[in-house]
Amino acid sequence: MTETELGSRGFAWSTALRRATLTSPAGPDDSSSNATGRVRAGRYEFLDALRGIAALAVVLEHFSAPLWPAYGKYLGDHVNPGVVGVFVFFIVSGFIIPASMERGRSLGAFWVGRFFRLFPLFWVIMVVAVLLHLVGMYGGPPGFLTEPLWNLVTNATMAHYFITGHDSQILVVAWTLSYELIFYALVSLLFLGRLNRRSVPVAILAIGAILAAALFLTPALLNGPDSDLTTRLAVLAATAVAAAFFAWRAPTRRAATVAVLIAALAIPLALNQPGPSGYSAAILATMFVGTVLYRMTAGDTPAWLGWAVFGLALCMVISFVLIPALGGDPAAEATQLGLKGPALSIIVAYALFAAALLLRRHSFPRPLLFLGRISFSLYLVHGLVTNFVPKWPTSTFGVLAPWLTWTTWLIVAMALSVLTYNKIEKPFLARGHRVMAKMDARG
């Protein structure tokens, strides 16, 4: 089969899929239901509901922990809403990103869409955070003032977490966006290598990498305290192998060139992550599990196999608590692997996604869907609110000061999120769609 035939067949298939799953014949405000899920205004309802729950969970944790220290300590040992929220976001991304990439548009158009979806709002909030810091209304990260220009540049790339780590982040919550970018790059490599539909073996490989990474992979191989010439040569070798493999799998020279460029950026970044390696591997594996669940709902993967992969990932997460106990102090070793505290939270996140997936053909409450639409704004904005909106000093009208502060923060965060969604997110999303339409028109 020629490249032209492959492209035309792929475009026809994706166009049919898009018409079947993302439109409603009655109009954009009506709902339709299909195997993948109920759709409203071109968006899967169950995914928007999950986004809304995830964003709200992160906000509730970040608002509650500084007001009630005992609650913050409790979160470290039990279910942490913030961890639940970010892992729900990761599974949602794993579910929807490959679907977005396979809708018949070019890989370039996919990245254009992601750029307009993420970067404009991220840059605006980042600039606002710096301005607030200059006037003493934003605490800023511990290492931000040491190299301000370098930190501004690295943060602007959104890959900052894999370059300079936690301490140099301008927006503390933005570490998850670095993982999003790495996942986009890895899925792009699979797409260029014509392996994007091999979701089950890819997910199983990613799940198996969790334990291997936790036991054998040192964090920050390029610039960490344990990095040396040997680790850097290992990163170079891994990058070269990945680049050669995906270039060999690519159908054209142009695709091979793009694969080499993406591998040259993504592999070193992924291997330079600063946190516990097993935790990073668990995040990426979670995203690939989300892709398997998408294949399952689309009919490409049997239901029993999809749920088996889902269960395998859960078992691997639980193993991070149990397996280290075989070699010594279970608490100390599990903490060293970085997953003792979040393990139960990750299980809750998986269970929450599974429940929503099983209910995907049903309608969800509109307030929850609205929260899902503004979830990215809410996720980025709320971290500023706790800095520039002061705490209530005393109780008022019989309401305790912490509860007044908590309520005030939530109201301000919601109001600002609606504002940034309507004035920044939506206009740039529309602009991104226009750019992608022009790219489609040029073939």
N, C-alpha and C positions, 0 to 999 in steps of 0.2 A: 504494500500500500504506500502511495507517495505521501510526501509531507502535505501537499495541497489537499489530498483526500482526507488525511488525518485531521487537518485543521477544519475543513468544512463539516466533517461528521461531528467533531467535537463541538463546533459552534451550533449545529442543528440540535444536538442532544441537550446542550446547556440552555438554548433558547426555549426548548420544550419544557425543560425542568423549571426554568424561571417563570414561564407562563403558568405552569401547574401549581407552583408553590408560593409565588410572591405577588400574585395579582388576584383581584376579585372582579368578576365580570360586572358586578353591580356598581363598582366605583371604589375609590381609594379609601372611603371611610367605612365600608362594609367589611364584614369578616367572612373568611372562607376557611374550610378545614380540609386537611389532607393527611397523608401518612406521616409527613415530616412534622406537622403541627398546625395549629390554628393560626391564621394570618390576619392581621388588622393593619391597614395602611402600609402594606408591604413589609411588615415586621412580624416575626414569630412572637405570638403572645407569651408563650411560656418562657422564652428567652428574656423578653423585656421584664416579665415578672421576677425572674431570677436576678436580673441586673438590679432591679429596684430593691429586692431583699438584700443583695450583697452590698450595695452602696449604703443602705441604711444600717446594716450590721457594722460596717467599718466606722461609720460616723458615730454610732452609739458607743462603740468601744473607745474611740478617741475623745469623745466628750465626757465619758463617765470615769475613765481611769484617773485623770488629774483631779477630779472633784471628790472621789471616794477612794483613797489609797488602799483600803482593805479590799475593795472590789478589784483594783488593779492586780493585787497579789493573788487573789482568787483566780483571775483569768489565766495567770501563768501556769496554774496547776490543773485547770479544768478546761471546759470548752471556751475558747476565745472567739467572740463574735468577729473580730477583725480578721483572724486567720480563716474562719469560715467564709467570710465575705470574699477575700482575695482568691481563695481556691475555687469558689463558685465562679468568679470572673474568669479564672484560668480555664475551667471546663467549658464555659460558654464560648470563649475564644477558640478553643480546640474544636468545638462543634461547628461554629459558623465560618471561621476564616477559610478553611479549605473549600467550603461551598461557595464563598465569595470569589475565590480565585478561579473556580472552575465554571464560571457563568459565561464563558465564551469570549470574554475580553482578554486582552494581552496581559502578560505579567506586569508590564509597565503601567497599564491602566489600573491594575490592582494596587500597585504601590502609590500611584497618584491619589487614588481614593483614600488609602490609609493615611497619606500625608495630610490631606485636607481634613480628615476626620480627627486626627490626633494633635498635630503640631501647632496650628494656630492658637487654639485654646491653651495648650500647654505653655507656649511661649508667653502669652499674655499673663497667665497666672504666675509664671516664673518672674517676669518683670515686675509685677505688682509686689511679689514677695521681697524682691531686692529693694524696691522703693520703700516698702514698709520697714525693712531692716534699717535703711539709712535714717529713718526718722524715729527709730527706737521702738517700733511696734511689731517687730517680728524677730523672734529669737535667732533664727538662722541655724544652720548645721554647725557642729563643733569645728570643722576644718575649713569653713567657707572663707574666712578672712585670711588664711595663710597664703593662698594663691587665687585671688578673686578672678583674675582674667581667665586663667586656665580652667577654673571651675565653671565659669560662665559658658565657656566654649563646650566643655564636655557635657554639661547639663543640657545645653541646647540640642545636642545630638540625640538625647533621650536614651543613649546607651551608657550613660554616665556610671551606672551601678557596676558595670563590668569593666570600667576604665579606672575609676578612682574610689569606688566603694561607698559605703554608707555615709561616712563622716563628711563628705564633700557635697552631699545632696542639698540643693536649694529647697526642693519640695520633698519632705520626708516620705510621702506616700508614693513618690514617682518611681521607686525601685521596681514596682511591678510592671511599669511600662517598658523597662529595659528587657524584661523577660518576654513581653509581647513582641518586641522587635526581633529578638533572637528567634522566637517561634516563627514569625513571618519569614525570616531568612531561611530557616530549616525547611519549612513547607515549600518555599520557592525552589530550593535545591531539589527536593523530591519531585516537584512539578517539572522542572527542567530535565531531570533524569528519568521522567516517565515512571516514577515510583509512587506518585501521590495517591494512587488507588490501592496500594498495598498497605492499607492502614493497619490491619491486624498484625502482620509481622513487624511493622515499624513500631507499633505500640508495645508489643511484647519485648522487642529489643530495648526500647526506652525503659520499660519497667525493670528489666534485668539489669540495666545500667545503674539503677538507684543504689543497690547494694554494692556493686563494684566501685562506684564513685565514692560512696561513704567510706569504704575500707581502704581504697588504694589511691584515690585522687586527691592531691594537695590543692587547697584553694589558691587562687591568684597565682597561677603558674608563671605569669610574666613579670609582675611587679610586687608580689607578696614577700613576706619575710623569709619564706623557704625557697623562693625562686633563685635559680642560678643558671649557668650555661646549659646544664643538662636538661632542666625543665623547659627552657626556651627552645632548645633544639627539639625536644619532644613535641612542643606545640607546633613548631615549623614542620616537623614530619607529619603530624596528624593533619595539618592544613593541606599539605601537599598531596597526601593520599586522598583526602576528601575531594579536593579540587580535581585531581586526575580522574577519580571514579565518576563524578557527576559530569565532567566534560566528556568522558567516554560514553556515558549513557545518553547524553544530549543528542537530539535528532539533527541539529544543524550546527554549523560553525558559530553562528551568532549566539545560539543558545549555549554552546560550550564556553564561549568567552564570558557570557554573563554568569554562568555557573562558577567559573574560576574566580571572578571578581567577588561574587557573594560569599563563596567559601573562604576567600582570603580575608574577608571582614568578619564573618560570623564565627568561624571555628576558633580563632584566637580570642575573640571576645567571650565566647561561651566557656572556654577553658580558663579564663581569667576572673571568673566570678569570685567575689571576696568572701562569701558565706560558706557554711558547711556544704561540701560537695554533694552529699547525699540529698540534702534539702533542695538544692538547685535541680538535681536530676529528677527528684520527685515532682517538682513544678512542671518541668518539660514533659515528663511522662504523663502527668495529669492532662495536659493539653492534647497529647496524642490519643489518650483514652477518650477524650471528648470527640475527636475525629471518628473513632471507631463507632461511637454511639450515633453520630450523624450518618455514617454508612449503613448502620442498622436500620434507622428510621427511613432512609431512602431506598431500602430494599436490596442494597449491595452486599450486605453481610447478614447471615442468619442471626435471629434474635438470641439463640442460645450461645452463639460464639461471641456476640457483642457483650452480653452480660457476663460471660466467662472472663473476658479481658477486663471488664470493670471490676469483677471480684478479685482477680489476680492482683490488680493494682492496689486494692484495699488491703489484701493480705500482705503485700510488700511493705506498705506503710506501717501496719501493725508490727511487722517483723523488726522494725527499727527499735521498738521498745523491748522485744523479747530476745532477739538474737544476742545483743551485747551482754545480756545477763549470763550467758554461758561462759564468758571469759573473765568475769570479775564483778565489780560493783555495778549493778544494773543501772542505778540512778546516774552515777557519774559517767558511765560510758554512753548511755543513751543521750544524756545532756551534751556530751562531747559531739555526738553525731548530729545534734541540733534538732531532733524530732520528738523528744519525749513530751514536751509541753504541747506542741501543735498536733500530735498524732490523733487524739480524739476529735479535735476541731476539724481535721481533714476528713475524718470518717463522717462527721456530721455534714460537711460540705458535699461529699459524694452522695450521701443519703438524700439531701435536699434536692440535688440535681436529678437524681433518679426518680424522686416523687413527682417533680415537675414534668419530667420526660414522660412518665406514665399518664399524666393528666394533660398532655400537650394538645389533645383535640378538644379540650374544654376551654371555655372562656375564663379569663382571669379578671379580678376587680380592676376597674379603670384607674383608681388612684395608684395601684401598684404598677400598672403599665406606664403611667405618667412618670413615676419615680424611675422606671427603667429608661425612659427617654432622656431624662436629665441626669442619669447616673454618673456619666463622665464628668460633667460640671460639678456635681455634688461631691464626687470623689476628690477632685482637685481643690475645690474652693474651701471645703470645711476645715482644712488644716490651717488656713489663714485666720479663720474666724476666732479660734481659741487664743490667737495672739493679739489681735487688735480690738476685740470686744472684751472689756474687762469683766471680771467676776463681780457678782453682787456682794457687797461687803457684809450686809446684815440681812436677816430675814425680814420679810415685808408681808403684811396682811396675813400673818400666820403661816406663810409659805417659807420653808427653809431656804437659806441663801444658795446652797448647792443646786437645789431643784430650780430656783429662779434662773440661775446661771445656765444650767443645762437647757432649759426651755428657751431662753434668749438665744443661746448659741444655735439651737436647732432652727428657730424661726429665721434668724439672720442668714444661716447657711442655705436654707431652702429658698429664700427670697433672692439671694445673690446667684444661686444656681439657675433659677428660672431666668434671671436677667442674662447671665452669660450664655445660657443655652439659646435664647432667642436672638441675642445680639451678636454672638460670635460663632457658636457651633452651627446653627442652622444656615446662616449666610455662607459660611465657608464650605459646608457640606453641599449646598446648592452650586457653589462655584466649582467644586470638585466634580460634581456630576456633569457640569457643562464641559469641563476639560476632557473628561472621559468620553463624552459623546463625540467631541471633535476627534479624539483618537480613534474611536470606533469608525467614524465616517471616513477616516484616512485608511482604514483597513488594518 
